[in-house]
Amino acid sequence: MDDRELRKYFCTAKHGEFGTDFFADAESYEVWDEIDFTDLREVAGERTFLITAEDARFFAEAALCDEPLMRDADVAAAAPYGELFVHPVFVTAIIFWCIGSKGRGNWIRTPGARNPGQSCVIHEYLRVGETIHVKMKPHDRYVKRGKYYLKYAVDLYNQDGVLKIETLTTLILPKDREGIRRFLAGQRGVAD
């Protein structure tokens, strides 16, 4: 699907700001054998994410969640929580947004990467009106059945510095730049 076709599904202001061509900067994304495990300092992501009611509502809709507390502001206002409830899986989209494409952690966008899962500890639910930023650091790197796994600890904080969510984000990555080039050339076998 090309970008013009994809854009017809964009519903929020942020949709238009988020680049959809992950191949464009592929040569600048980190790969498995380049992640520096001698420097385990925590670093901030490139951007912050202001959670709007529009973001919460359209994410729930895109996730095919029909829960009125996540989609209908009037219903949510009358409930004990008092506002739209932000879908817990929205954390993944926020991480993607906040990490960005230029600095450490951009391996999350690496063409050819596959997601075997992530763990997530919610300390406090995300709320409409919060501005979220991430702090991240390398956690683990290993080879299993010929696949190259990378884990990062990515923690989400609000504008007041309150830890909202801790995650361990895991991807199977191309081992090196040549792996990215093979993927960009159309070699998409799971064994590579």
Secondary structure, 3 states (H helix, E strand, C coil): CCHHHHHCCCCCHHHHHCCCCCCCCHHHCCCHHHCCCCCCCCEECCCCEECCHHHHHHHHHHCCCCCHHHHCHHHHHHCCCCCCECCCCHHHHHHHHHHCCCCCCHHHHCCCCEEEEEEEEECCCCECCCEEEEEEEEEEEEEECCEEEEEEEEEEECCCCCEEEEEEEEEEECCCHHHHHHHHCCCCCCCC
